[in-house]
Each structure stands twice: as structure tokens, then as C-alpha cells.
Amino acid sequence: MIGTPKEISPGEQLVAVTPKTAVQLGKLGYKVMPETGTCKQTGFLDDNYQQAGATIGDATEVWNADIVASVNAPTSEQISLMKPGPY
């Protein structure tokens, strides 16, 4: 599972995974889980991701994914939500 969290930096208008990218990742066998409301500021809605085959999740689910794709570095709080293990 590839989690895509909501970007929290003020004014951030980029996103690590778009609906189009979610489709491409799906064709490679990956499942994508964006955080609910991930990209309102870019015009992508949860429905756009669901139509692309993604499953919408909350912050805890997204940060607990096997892979987390984010534009900005995670905060300490976000890191605490990640799965433990070697990185």
C-alpha cells in the first residue's frame, strides 16, 4: 500500500500522487491510499482518487502504509504514526 498524506505546509499546492498517478501505480500492482481531503487546494477531490481505483483513508491509515509518498518531510507527529521497522 502506498499512502499519500495531506500536505500541511502553508500554501503547498503540490501532491505526491495524483489520480492519474494512482491509475499508473494500480497498473503496476500497487494499491494507493490518499488521506481524505488530500488535494482540495489542487482541485483533486476524494472522488477523483476513488474513480482512479484508490481507497481513501485517514491520517493514521495513510502514515501506517508500507510506503508513504509525501512532497514535504514529515513532522515528528507524522513519523510516530509510521510502521516501525528498518528504513
PDB file of N, CA, C and O in Angstrom:
ATOM      1  N   MET A   1       0.849  -1.173   0.000  1.00  0.00           N
ATOM      2  CA  MET A   1       0.000   0.000   0.000  1.00  0.00           C
ATOM      3  C   MET A   1       0.897   1.239   0.000  1.00  0.00           C
ATOM      4  O   MET A   1       1.866   1.316   0.755  1.00  0.00           O
ATOM      5  N   ILE A   2       0.565   2.193  -0.844  1.00  0.00           N
ATOM      6  CA  ILE A   2       1.267   3.478  -0.886  1.00  0.00           C
ATOM      7  C   ILE A   2       0.326   4.527  -0.300  1.00  0.00           C
ATOM      8  O   ILE A   2      -0.740   4.790  -0.858  1.00  0.00           O
ATOM      9  N   GLY A   3       0.713   5.118   0.811  1.00  0.00           N
ATOM     10  CA  GLY A   3      -0.081   6.161   1.454  1.00  0.00           C
ATOM     11  C   GLY A   3       0.350   7.533   0.968  1.00  0.00           C
ATOM     12  O   GLY A   3       1.538   7.791   0.773  1.00  0.00           O
ATOM     13  N   THR A   4      -0.617   8.404   0.777  1.00  0.00           N
ATOM     14  CA  THR A   4      -0.343   9.779   0.366  1.00  0.00           C
ATOM     15  C   THR A   4      -1.022  10.714   1.359  1.00  0.00           C
ATOM     16  O   THR A   4      -2.238  10.898   1.301  1.00  0.00           O
ATOM     17  N   PRO A   5      -0.249  11.308   2.271  1.00  0.00           N
ATOM     18  CA  PRO A   5      -0.854  12.172   3.284  1.00  0.00           C
ATOM     19  C   PRO A   5      -1.210  13.553   2.743  1.00  0.00           C
ATOM     20  O   PRO A   5      -0.729  13.997   1.701  1.00  0.00           O
ATOM     21  N   LYS A   6      -2.064  14.192   3.494  1.00  0.00           N
ATOM     22  CA  LYS A   6      -2.430  15.579   3.230  1.00  0.00           C
ATOM     23  C   LYS A   6      -1.194  16.435   3.504  1.00  0.00           C
ATOM     24  O   LYS A   6      -0.554  16.286   4.546  1.00  0.00           O
ATOM     25  N   GLU A   7      -0.859  17.323   2.580  1.00  0.00           N
ATOM     26  CA  GLU A   7       0.273  18.232   2.794  1.00  0.00           C
ATOM     27  C   GLU A   7      -0.172  19.341   3.743  1.00  0.00           C
ATOM     28  O   GLU A   7      -1.222  19.952   3.546  1.00  0.00           O
ATOM     29  N   ILE A   8       0.631  19.593   4.769  1.00  0.00           N
ATOM     30  CA  ILE A   8       0.218  20.555   5.797  1.00  0.00           C
ATOM     31  C   ILE A   8       1.017  21.853   5.772  1.00  0.00           C
ATOM     32  O   ILE A   8       0.743  22.761   6.556  1.00  0.00           O
ATOM     33  N   SER A   9       2.007  21.951   4.876  1.00  0.00           N
ATOM     34  CA  SER A   9       2.775  23.195   4.786  1.00  0.00           C
ATOM     35  C   SER A   9       1.882  24.292   4.213  1.00  0.00           C
ATOM     36  O   SER A   9       1.193  24.073   3.217  1.00  0.00           O
ATOM     37  N   PRO A  10       1.889  25.468   4.835  1.00  0.00           N
ATOM     38  CA  PRO A  10       1.038  26.556   4.348  1.00  0.00           C
ATOM     39  C   PRO A  10       1.310  26.868   2.873  1.00  0.00           C
ATOM     40  O   PRO A  10       2.459  27.027   2.460  1.00  0.00           O
ATOM     41  N   GLY A  11       0.251  26.950   2.105  1.00  0.00           N
ATOM     42  CA  GLY A  11       0.353  27.318   0.698  1.00  0.00           C
ATOM     43  C   GLY A  11       0.808  26.202  -0.228  1.00  0.00           C
ATOM     44  O   GLY A  11       0.925  26.423  -1.434  1.00  0.00           O
ATOM     45  N   GLU A  12       1.068  25.016   0.296  1.00  0.00           N
ATOM     46  CA  GLU A  12       1.531  23.905  -0.552  1.00  0.00           C
ATOM     47  C   GLU A  12       0.441  23.518  -1.535  1.00  0.00           C
ATOM     48  O   GLU A  12      -0.684  23.218  -1.135  1.00  0.00           O
ATOM     49  N   GLN A  13       0.768  23.523  -2.816  1.00  0.00           N
ATOM     50  CA  GLN A  13      -0.201  23.167  -3.841  1.00  0.00           C
ATOM     51  C   GLN A  13       0.229  21.951  -4.652  1.00  0.00           C
ATOM     52  O   GLN A  13      -0.372  21.641  -5.680  1.00  0.00           O
ATOM     53  N   LEU A  14       1.264  21.269  -4.191  1.00  0.00           N
ATOM     54  CA  LEU A  14       1.701  20.049  -4.860  1.00  0.00           C
ATOM     55  C   LEU A  14       1.197  18.842  -4.087  1.00  0.00           C
ATOM     56  O   LEU A  14       0.877  18.930  -2.902  1.00  0.00           O
ATOM     57  N   VAL A  15       1.134  17.728  -4.772  1.00  0.00           N
ATOM     58  CA  VAL A  15       0.741  16.470  -4.150  1.00  0.00           C
ATOM     59  C   VAL A  15       1.644  15.382  -4.706  1.00  0.00           C
ATOM     60  O   VAL A  15       2.018  15.419  -5.878  1.00  0.00           O
ATOM     61  N   ALA A  16       1.995  14.412  -3.867  1.00  0.00           N
ATOM     62  CA  ALA A  16       2.933  13.366  -4.280  1.00  0.00           C
ATOM     63  C   ALA A  16       2.316  12.377  -5.268  1.00  0.00           C
ATOM     64  O   ALA A  16       3.014  11.856  -6.138  1.00  0.00           O
ATOM     65  N   VAL A  17       1.018  12.117  -5.142  1.00  0.00           N
ATOM     66  CA  VAL A  17       0.340  11.172  -6.035  1.00  0.00           C
ATOM     67  C   VAL A  17      -0.962  11.811  -6.513  1.00  0.00           C
ATOM     68  O   VAL A  17      -1.824  12.162  -5.707  1.00  0.00           O
ATOM     69  N   THR A  18      -1.095  11.956  -7.816  1.00  0.00           N
ATOM     70  CA  THR A  18      -2.322  12.482  -8.411  1.00  0.00           C
ATOM     71  C   THR A  18      -3.239  11.308  -8.765  1.00  0.00           C
ATOM     72  O   THR A  18      -2.795  10.160  -8.735  1.00  0.00           O
ATOM     73  N   PRO A  19      -4.502  11.566  -9.097  1.00  0.00           N
ATOM     74  CA  PRO A  19      -5.357  10.468  -9.544  1.00  0.00           C
ATOM     75  C   PRO A  19      -4.767   9.729 -10.756  1.00  0.00           C
ATOM     76  O   PRO A  19      -4.861   8.504 -10.836  1.00  0.00           O
ATOM     77  N   LYS A  20      -4.167  10.457 -11.686  1.00  0.00           N
ATOM     78  CA  LYS A  20      -3.551   9.825 -12.861  1.00  0.00           C
ATOM     79  C   LYS A  20      -2.410   8.898 -12.427  1.00  0.00           C
ATOM     80  O   LYS A  20      -2.275   7.787 -12.939  1.00  0.00           O
ATOM     81  N   THR A  21      -1.600   9.361 -11.488  1.00  0.00           N
ATOM     82  CA  THR A  21      -0.510   8.538 -10.973  1.00  0.00           C
ATOM     83  C   THR A  21      -1.058   7.312 -10.247  1.00  0.00           C
ATOM     84  O   THR A  21      -0.480   6.228 -10.330  1.00  0.00           O
ATOM     85  N   ALA A  22      -2.175   7.481  -9.534  1.00  0.00           N
ATOM     86  CA  ALA A  22      -2.800   6.359  -8.830  1.00  0.00           C
ATOM     87  C   ALA A  22      -3.196   5.266  -9.822  1.00  0.00           C
ATOM     88  O   ALA A  22      -3.039   4.079  -9.537  1.00  0.00           O
ATOM     89  N   VAL A  23      -3.708   5.664 -10.979  1.00  0.00           N
ATOM     90  CA  VAL A  23      -4.062   4.688 -12.021  1.00  0.00           C
ATOM     91  C   VAL A  23      -2.808   3.956 -12.489  1.00  0.00           C
ATOM     92  O   VAL A  23      -2.806   2.731 -12.607  1.00  0.00           O
ATOM     93  N   GLN A  24      -1.743   4.707 -12.756  1.00  0.00           N
ATOM     94  CA  GLN A  24      -0.495   4.106 -13.236  1.00  0.00           C
ATOM     95  C   GLN A  24       0.090   3.147 -12.198  1.00  0.00           C
ATOM     96  O   GLN A  24       0.554   2.061 -12.544  1.00  0.00           O
ATOM     97  N   LEU A  25       0.068   3.549 -10.931  1.00  0.00           N
ATOM     98  CA  LEU A  25       0.568   2.680  -9.865  1.00  0.00           C
ATOM     99  C   LEU A  25      -0.288   1.421  -9.734  1.00  0.00           C
ATOM    100  O   LEU A  25       0.227   0.334  -9.472  1.00  0.00           O
ATOM    101  N   GLY A  26      -1.594   1.579  -9.917  1.00  0.00           N
ATOM    102  CA  GLY A  26      -2.500   0.438  -9.881  1.00  0.00           C
ATOM    103  C   GLY A  26      -2.179  -0.578 -10.968  1.00  0.00           C
ATOM    104  O   GLY A  26      -2.249  -1.784 -10.733  1.00  0.00           O
ATOM    105  N   LYS A  27      -1.829  -0.097 -12.151  1.00  0.00           N
ATOM    106  CA  LYS A  27      -1.466  -0.991 -13.253  1.00  0.00           C
ATOM    107  C   LYS A  27      -0.187  -1.766 -12.947  1.00  0.00           C
ATOM    108  O   LYS A  27       0.046  -2.838 -13.505  1.00  0.00           O
ATOM    109  N   LEU A  28       0.638  -1.216 -12.058  1.00  0.00           N
ATOM    110  CA  LEU A  28       1.870  -1.895 -11.643  1.00  0.00           C
ATOM    111  C   LEU A  28       1.644  -2.826 -10.452  1.00  0.00           C
ATOM    112  O   LEU A  28       2.573  -3.477  -9.975  1.00  0.00           O
ATOM    113  N   GLY A  29       0.392  -2.878  -9.979  1.00  0.00           N
ATOM    114  CA  GLY A  29       0.053  -3.777  -8.890  1.00  0.00           C
ATOM    115  C   GLY A  29       0.026  -3.144  -7.513  1.00  0.00           C
ATOM    116  O   GLY A  29      -0.168  -3.840  -6.516  1.00  0.00           O
ATOM    117  N   TYR A  30       0.218  -1.843  -7.443  1.00  0.00           N
ATOM    118  CA  TYR A  30       0.202  -1.162  -6.150  1.00  0.00           C
ATOM    119  C   TYR A  30      -1.205  -0.685  -5.817  1.00  0.00           C
ATOM    120  O   TYR A  30      -1.991  -0.360  -6.707  1.00  0.00           O
ATOM    121  N   LYS A  31      -1.508  -0.648  -4.531  1.00  0.00           N
ATOM    122  CA  LYS A  31      -2.745  -0.037  -4.042  1.00  0.00           C
ATOM    123  C   LYS A  31      -2.361   1.313  -3.462  1.00  0.00           C
ATOM    124  O   LYS A  31      -1.337   1.440  -2.791  1.00  0.00           O
ATOM    125  N   VAL A  32      -3.182   2.317  -3.722  1.00  0.00           N
ATOM    126  CA  VAL A  32      -2.905   3.682  -3.274  1.00  0.00           C
ATOM    127  C   VAL A  32      -3.978   4.120  -2.294  1.00  0.00           C
ATOM    128  O   VAL A  32      -5.167   3.875  -2.499  1.00  0.00           O
ATOM    129  N   MET A  33      -3.532   4.784  -1.204  1.00  0.00           N
ATOM    130  CA  MET A  33      -4.464   5.298  -0.209  1.00  0.00           C
ATOM    131  C   MET A  33      -4.123   6.750   0.110  1.00  0.00           C
ATOM    132  O   MET A  33      -3.247   7.013   0.934  1.00  0.00           O
ATOM    133  N   PRO A  34      -4.807   7.692  -0.535  1.00  0.00           N
ATOM    134  CA  PRO A  34      -4.632   9.087  -0.145  1.00  0.00           C
ATOM    135  C   PRO A  34      -5.440   9.389   1.120  1.00  0.00           C
ATOM    136  O   PRO A  34      -6.472   8.775   1.389  1.00  0.00           O
ATOM    137  N   GLU A  35      -4.935  10.349   1.875  1.00  0.00           N
ATOM    138  CA  GLU A  35      -5.678  10.807   3.060  1.00  0.00           C
ATOM    139  C   GLU A  35      -6.882  11.609   2.604  1.00  0.00           C
ATOM    140  O   GLU A  35      -6.794  12.373   1.643  1.00  0.00           O
ATOM    141  N   THR A  36      -7.988  11.443   3.276  1.00  0.00           N
ATOM    142  CA  THR A  36      -9.198  12.176   2.917  1.00  0.00           C
ATOM    143  C   THR A  36      -8.915  13.677   2.851  1.00  0.00           C
ATOM    144  O   THR A  36      -8.286  14.237   3.749  1.00  0.00           O
ATOM    145  N   GLY A  37      -9.382  14.319   1.785  1.00  0.00           N
ATOM    146  CA  GLY A  37      -9.169  15.751   1.596  1.00  0.00           C
ATOM    147  C   GLY A  37      -7.751  16.110   1.213  1.00  0.00           C
ATOM    148  O   GLY A  37      -7.336  17.255   1.394  1.00  0.00           O
ATOM    149  N   THR A  38      -6.990  15.147   0.682  1.00  0.00           N
ATOM    150  CA  THR A  38      -5.577  15.357   0.366  1.00  0.00           C
ATOM    151  C   THR A  38      -5.325  16.582  -0.502  1.00  0.00           C
ATOM    152  O   THR A  38      -4.398  17.348  -0.239  1.00  0.00           O
ATOM    153  N   CYS A  39      -6.122  16.769  -1.508  1.00  0.00           N
ATOM    154  CA  CYS A  39      -5.740  17.750  -2.525  1.00  0.00           C
ATOM    155  C   CYS A  39      -6.812  18.770  -2.869  1.00  0.00           C
ATOM    156  O   CYS A  39      -6.933  19.169  -4.027  1.00  0.00           O
ATOM    157  N   LYS A  40      -7.570  19.186  -1.910  1.00  0.00           N
ATOM    158  CA  LYS A  40      -8.588  20.187  -2.211  1.00  0.00           C
ATOM    159  C   LYS A  40      -7.975  21.426  -2.848  1.00  0.00           C
ATOM    160  O   LYS A  40      -8.559  22.013  -3.758  1.00  0.00           O
ATOM    161  N   GLN A  41      -6.792  21.826  -2.370  1.00  0.00           N
ATOM    162  CA  GLN A  41      -6.174  23.042  -2.874  1.00  0.00           C
ATOM    163  C   GLN A  41      -5.683  22.904  -4.317  1.00  0.00           C
ATOM    164  O   GLN A  41      -5.422  23.911  -4.974  1.00  0.00           O
ATOM    165  N   THR A  42      -5.554  21.665  -4.822  1.00  0.00           N
ATOM    166  CA  THR A  42      -5.114  21.465  -6.209  1.00  0.00           C
ATOM    167  C   THR A  42      -6.265  21.113  -7.136  1.00  0.00           C
ATOM    168  O   THR A  42      -6.075  20.999  -8.347  1.00  0.00           O
ATOM    169  N   GLY A  43      -7.451  20.941  -6.579  1.00  0.00           N
ATOM    170  CA  GLY A  43      -8.613  20.640  -7.397  1.00  0.00           C
ATOM    171  C   GLY A  43      -8.942  19.156  -7.498  1.00  0.00           C
ATOM    172  O   GLY A  43      -9.939  18.790  -8.120  1.00  0.00           O
ATOM    173  N   PHE A  44      -8.116  18.290  -6.893  1.00  0.00           N
ATOM    174  CA  PHE A  44      -8.416  16.861  -6.877  1.00  0.00           C
ATOM    175  C   PHE A  44      -9.286  16.566  -5.659  1.00  0.00           C
ATOM    176  O   PHE A  44      -8.970  16.968  -4.540  1.00  0.00           O
ATOM    177  N   LEU A  45     -10.372  15.866  -5.896  1.00  0.00           N
ATOM    178  CA  LEU A  45     -11.280  15.503  -4.818  1.00  0.00           C
ATOM    179  C   LEU A  45     -11.138  14.025  -4.494  1.00  0.00           C
ATOM    180  O   LEU A  45     -10.590  13.261  -5.290  1.00  0.00           O
ATOM    181  N   ASP A  46     -11.626  13.623  -3.336  1.00  0.00           N
ATOM    182  CA  ASP A  46     -11.598  12.213  -2.955  1.00  0.00           C
ATOM    183  C   ASP A  46     -12.237  11.346  -4.042  1.00  0.00           C
ATOM    184  O   ASP A  46     -11.753  10.253  -4.335  1.00  0.00           O
ATOM    185  N   ASP A  47     -13.326  11.839  -4.636  1.00  0.00           N
ATOM    186  CA  ASP A  47     -13.999  11.099  -5.710  1.00  0.00           C
ATOM    187  C   ASP A  47     -13.071  10.830  -6.889  1.00  0.00           C
ATOM    188  O   ASP A  47     -13.122   9.757  -7.492  1.00  0.00           O
ATOM    189  N   ASN A  48     -12.216  11.813  -7.222  1.00  0.00           N
ATOM    190  CA  ASN A  48     -11.261  11.625  -8.324  1.00  0.00           C
ATOM    191  C   ASN A  48     -10.327  10.449  -8.034  1.00  0.00           C
ATOM    192  O   ASN A  48     -10.024   9.652  -8.922  1.00  0.00           O
ATOM    193  N   TYR A  49      -9.879  10.350  -6.794  1.00  0.00           N
ATOM    194  CA  TYR A  49      -8.997   9.250  -6.413  1.00  0.00           C
ATOM    195  C   TYR A  49      -9.745   7.916  -6.404  1.00  0.00           C
ATOM    196  O   TYR A  49      -9.208   6.897  -6.840  1.00  0.00           O
ATOM    197  N   GLN A  50     -10.969   7.923  -5.914  1.00  0.00           N
ATOM    198  CA  GLN A  50     -11.753   6.689  -5.886  1.00  0.00           C
ATOM    199  C   GLN A  50     -12.033   6.194  -7.306  1.00  0.00           C
ATOM    200  O   GLN A  50     -11.991   4.991  -7.560  1.00  0.00           O
ATOM    201  N   GLN A  51     -12.315   7.109  -8.228  1.00  0.00           N
ATOM    202  CA  GLN A  51     -12.525   6.728  -9.623  1.00  0.00           C
ATOM    203  C   GLN A  51     -11.248   6.161 -10.235  1.00  0.00           C
ATOM    204  O   GLN A  51     -11.304   5.381 -11.186  1.00  0.00           O
ATOM    205  N   ALA A  52     -10.098   6.552  -9.691  1.00  0.00           N
ATOM    206  CA  ALA A  52      -8.805   6.049 -10.164  1.00  0.00           C
ATOM    207  C   ALA A  52      -8.438   4.723  -9.505  1.00  0.00           C
ATOM    208  O   ALA A  52      -7.373   4.170  -9.779  1.00  0.00           O
ATOM    209  N   GLY A  53      -9.311   4.210  -8.640  1.00  0.00           N
ATOM    210  CA  GLY A  53      -9.078   2.926  -8.002  1.00  0.00           C
ATOM    211  C   GLY A  53      -8.438   2.998  -6.626  1.00  0.00           C
ATOM    212  O   GLY A  53      -8.118   1.965  -6.037  1.00  0.00           O
ATOM    213  N   ALA A  54      -8.248   4.203  -6.107  1.00  0.00           N
ATOM    214  CA  ALA A  54      -7.639   4.365  -4.785  1.00  0.00           C
ATOM    215  C   ALA A  54      -8.685   4.215  -3.679  1.00  0.00           C
ATOM    216  O   ALA A  54      -9.882   4.394  -3.900  1.00  0.00           O
ATOM    217  N   THR A  55      -8.199   3.883  -2.494  1.00  0.00           N
ATOM    218  CA  THR A  55      -9.026   3.812  -1.302  1.00  0.00           C
ATOM    219  C   THR A  55      -8.668   4.994  -0.418  1.00  0.00           C
ATOM    220  O   THR A  55      -7.492   5.206  -0.121  1.00  0.00           O
ATOM    221  N   ILE A  56      -9.647   5.759   0.002  1.00  0.00           N
ATOM    222  CA  ILE A  56      -9.404   6.925   0.849  1.00  0.00           C
ATOM    223  C   ILE A  56      -9.258   6.469   2.296  1.00  0.00           C
ATOM    224  O   ILE A  56     -10.027   5.633   2.770  1.00  0.00           O
ATOM    225  N   GLY A  57      -8.263   7.025   2.999  1.00  0.00           N
ATOM    226  CA  GLY A  57      -8.041   6.662   4.391  1.00  0.00           C
ATOM    227  C   GLY A  57      -7.845   7.872   5.276  1.00  0.00           C
ATOM    228  O   GLY A  57      -7.767   9.002   4.796  1.00  0.00           O
ATOM    229  N   ASP A  58      -7.766   7.628   6.567  1.00  0.00           N
ATOM    230  CA  ASP A  58      -7.484   8.724   7.490  1.00  0.00           C
ATOM    231  C   ASP A  58      -5.974   8.817   7.696  1.00  0.00           C
ATOM    232  O   ASP A  58      -5.223   7.991   7.176  1.00  0.00           O
ATOM    233  N   ALA A  59      -5.531   9.811   8.445  1.00  0.00           N
ATOM    234  CA  ALA A  59      -4.097  10.056   8.625  1.00  0.00           C
ATOM    235  C   ALA A  59      -3.370   8.848   9.205  1.00  0.00           C
ATOM    236  O   ALA A  59      -2.270   8.516   8.764  1.00  0.00           O
ATOM    237  N   THR A  60      -3.971   8.196  10.179  1.00  0.00           N
ATOM    238  CA  THR A  60      -3.323   7.041  10.806  1.00  0.00           C
ATOM    239  C   THR A  60      -3.122   5.918   9.795  1.00  0.00           C
ATOM    240  O   THR A  60      -2.047   5.321   9.743  1.00  0.00           O
ATOM    241  N   GLU A  61      -4.136   5.624   8.995  1.00  0.00           N
ATOM    242  CA  GLU A  61      -4.022   4.569   7.986  1.00  0.00           C
ATOM    243  C   GLU A  61      -2.973   4.909   6.937  1.00  0.00           C
ATOM    244  O   GLU A  61      -2.173   4.058   6.547  1.00  0.00           O
ATOM    245  N   VAL A  62      -2.982   6.155   6.485  1.00  0.00           N
ATOM    246  CA  VAL A  62      -2.058   6.585   5.432  1.00  0.00           C
ATOM    247  C   VAL A  62      -0.607   6.521   5.915  1.00  0.00           C
ATOM    248  O   VAL A  62       0.258   5.995   5.214  1.00  0.00           O
ATOM    249  N   TRP A  63      -0.344   7.052   7.102  1.00  0.00           N
ATOM    250  CA  TRP A  63       1.030   7.051   7.619  1.00  0.00           C
ATOM    251  C   TRP A  63       1.481   5.650   8.025  1.00  0.00           C
ATOM    252  O   TRP A  63       2.676   5.420   8.208  1.00  0.00           O
ATOM    253  N   ASN A  64       0.550   4.715   8.168  1.00  0.00           N
ATOM    254  CA  ASN A  64       0.898   3.341   8.512  1.00  0.00           C
ATOM    255  C   ASN A  64       1.058   2.462   7.263  1.00  0.00           C
ATOM    256  O   ASN A  64       1.236   1.250   7.383  1.00  0.00           O
ATOM    257  N   ALA A  65       0.999   3.054   6.083  1.00  0.00           N
ATOM    258  CA  ALA A  65       1.156   2.303   4.834  1.00  0.00           C
ATOM    259  C   ALA A  65       2.586   1.774   4.704  1.00  0.00           C
ATOM    260  O   ALA A  65       3.498   2.238   5.388  1.00  0.00           O
ATOM    261  N   ASP A  66       2.761   0.797   3.815  1.00  0.00           N
ATOM    262  CA  ASP A  66       4.087   0.228   3.577  1.00  0.00           C
ATOM    263  C   ASP A  66       5.050   1.275   3.018  1.00  0.00           C
ATOM    264  O   ASP A  66       6.227   1.303   3.378  1.00  0.00           O
ATOM    265  N   ILE A  67       4.540   2.130   2.139  1.00  0.00           N
ATOM    266  CA  ILE A  67       5.304   3.227   1.532  1.00  0.00           C
ATOM    267  C   ILE A  67       4.489   4.491   1.725  1.00  0.00           C
ATOM    268  O   ILE A  67       3.272   4.477   1.543  1.00  0.00           O
ATOM    269  N   VAL A  68       5.146   5.587   2.091  1.00  0.00           N
ATOM    270  CA  VAL A  68       4.456   6.873   2.223  1.00  0.00           C
ATOM    271  C   VAL A  68       5.098   7.850   1.230  1.00  0.00           C
ATOM    272  O   VAL A  68       6.304   8.096   1.281  1.00  0.00           O
ATOM    273  N   ALA A  69       4.288   8.395   0.340  1.00  0.00           N
ATOM    274  CA  ALA A  69       4.757   9.367  -0.647  1.00  0.00           C
ATOM    275  C   ALA A  69       4.244  10.738  -0.247  1.00  0.00           C
ATOM    276  O   ALA A  69       3.038  10.976  -0.195  1.00  0.00           O
ATOM    277  N   SER A  70       5.179  11.634   0.036  1.00  0.00           N
ATOM    278  CA  SER A  70       4.829  12.977   0.502  1.00  0.00           C
ATOM    279  C   SER A  70       5.726  13.993  -0.188  1.00  0.00           C
ATOM    280  O   SER A  70       6.869  13.685  -0.527  1.00  0.00           O
ATOM    281  N   VAL A  71       5.222  15.188  -0.395  1.00  0.00           N
ATOM    282  CA  VAL A  71       6.015  16.253  -1.014  1.00  0.00           C
ATOM    283  C   VAL A  71       7.033  16.798  -0.014  1.00  0.00           C
ATOM    284  O   VAL A  71       8.199  17.000  -0.352  1.00  0.00           O
ATOM    285  N   ASN A  72       6.590  17.031   1.200  1.00  0.00           N
ATOM    286  CA  ASN A  72       7.448  17.624   2.235  1.00  0.00           C
ATOM    287  C   ASN A  72       7.844  16.581   3.280  1.00  0.00           C
ATOM    288  O   ASN A  72       7.199  15.543   3.423  1.00  0.00           O
ATOM    289  N   ALA A  73       8.904  16.881   3.996  1.00  0.00           N
ATOM    290  CA  ALA A  73       9.362  15.981   5.059  1.00  0.00           C
ATOM    291  C   ALA A  73       8.290  15.866   6.143  1.00  0.00           C
ATOM    292  O   ALA A  73       7.611  16.845   6.452  1.00  0.00           O
ATOM    293  N   PRO A  74       8.139  14.685   6.716  1.00  0.00           N
ATOM    294  CA  PRO A  74       7.130  14.508   7.759  1.00  0.00           C
ATOM    295  C   PRO A  74       7.533  15.173   9.066  1.00  0.00           C
ATOM    296  O   PRO A  74       8.715  15.353   9.357  1.00  0.00           O
ATOM    297  N   THR A  75       6.526  15.529   9.840  1.00  0.00           N
ATOM    298  CA  THR A  75       6.757  16.082  11.175  1.00  0.00           C
ATOM    299  C   THR A  75       7.024  14.927  12.137  1.00  0.00           C
ATOM    300  O   THR A  75       6.826  13.764  11.786  1.00  0.00           O
ATOM    301  N   SER A  76       7.468  15.246  13.337  1.00  0.00           N
ATOM    302  CA  SER A  76       7.688  14.209  14.354  1.00  0.00           C
ATOM    303  C   SER A  76       6.400  13.459  14.653  1.00  0.00           C
ATOM    304  O   SER A  76       6.414  12.242  14.839  1.00  0.00           O
ATOM    305  N   GLU A  77       5.301  14.172  14.700  1.00  0.00           N
ATOM    306  CA  GLU A  77       3.996  13.541  14.964  1.00  0.00           C
ATOM    307  C   GLU A  77       3.636  12.567  13.840  1.00  0.00           C
ATOM    308  O   GLU A  77       3.142  11.471  14.102  1.00  0.00           O
ATOM    309  N   GLN A  78       3.883  12.966  12.593  1.00  0.00           N
ATOM    310  CA  GLN A  78       3.577  12.090  11.469  1.00  0.00           C
ATOM    311  C   GLN A  78       4.484  10.856  11.483  1.00  0.00           C
ATOM    312  O   GLN A  78       4.028   9.748  11.198  1.00  0.00           O
ATOM    313  N   ILE A  79       5.743  11.040  11.806  1.00  0.00           N
ATOM    314  CA  ILE A  79       6.677   9.915  11.885  1.00  0.00           C
ATOM    315  C   ILE A  79       6.212   8.910  12.932  1.00  0.00           C
ATOM    316  O   ILE A  79       6.366   7.703  12.746  1.00  0.00           O
ATOM    317  N   SER A  80       5.645   9.402  14.029  1.00  0.00           N
ATOM    318  CA  SER A  80       5.188   8.494  15.088  1.00  0.00           C
ATOM    319  C   SER A  80       4.039   7.600  14.620  1.00  0.00           C
ATOM    320  O   SER A  80       3.772   6.570  15.239  1.00  0.00           O
ATOM    321  N   LEU A  81       3.360   7.973  13.544  1.00  0.00           N
ATOM    322  CA  LEU A  81       2.259   7.173  13.003  1.00  0.00           C
ATOM    323  C   LEU A  81       2.751   6.084  12.041  1.00  0.00           C
ATOM    324  O   LEU A  81       1.988   5.190  11.672  1.00  0.00           O
ATOM    325  N   MET A  82       4.025   6.159  11.635  1.00  0.00           N
ATOM    326  CA  MET A  82       4.559   5.203  10.661  1.00  0.00           C
ATOM    327  C   MET A  82       4.830   3.848  11.294  1.00  0.00           C
ATOM    328  O   MET A  82       5.053   3.742  12.501  1.00  0.00           O
ATOM    329  N   LYS A  83       4.808   2.818  10.462  1.00  0.00           N
ATOM    330  CA  LYS A  83       5.123   1.462  10.910  1.00  0.00           C
ATOM    331  C   LYS A  83       6.571   1.441  11.415  1.00  0.00           C
ATOM    332  O   LYS A  83       7.447   2.071  10.822  1.00  0.00           O
ATOM    333  N   PRO A  84       6.812   0.732  12.487  1.00  0.00           N
ATOM    334  CA  PRO A  84       8.209   0.579  12.922  1.00  0.00           C
ATOM    335  C   PRO A  84       8.936  -0.394  11.987  1.00  0.00           C
ATOM    336  O   PRO A  84       8.320  -1.269  11.379  1.00  0.00           O
ATOM    337  N   GLY A  85      10.217  -0.228  11.890  1.00  0.00           N
ATOM    338  CA  GLY A  85      10.990  -1.144  11.076  1.00  0.00           C
ATOM    339  C   GLY A  85      12.220  -0.494  10.493  1.00  0.00           C
ATOM    340  O   GLY A  85      12.447   0.699  10.693  1.00  0.00           O
ATOM    341  N   PRO A  86      13.010  -1.254   9.780  1.00  0.00           N
ATOM    342  CA  PRO A  86      14.200  -0.687   9.156  1.00  0.00           C
ATOM    343  C   PRO A  86      13.823   0.209   7.978  1.00  0.00           C
ATOM    344  O   PRO A  86      12.927  -0.117   7.200  1.00  0.00           O
ATOM    345  N   TYR A  87      14.504   1.319   7.862  1.00  0.00           N
ATOM    346  CA  TYR A  87      14.228   2.247   6.748  1.00  0.00           C
ATOM    347  C   TYR A  87      15.506   2.524   5.988  1.00  0.00           C
ATOM    348  O   TYR A  87      15.495   3.278   5.015  1.00  0.00           O
TER     349      TYR A  87
END
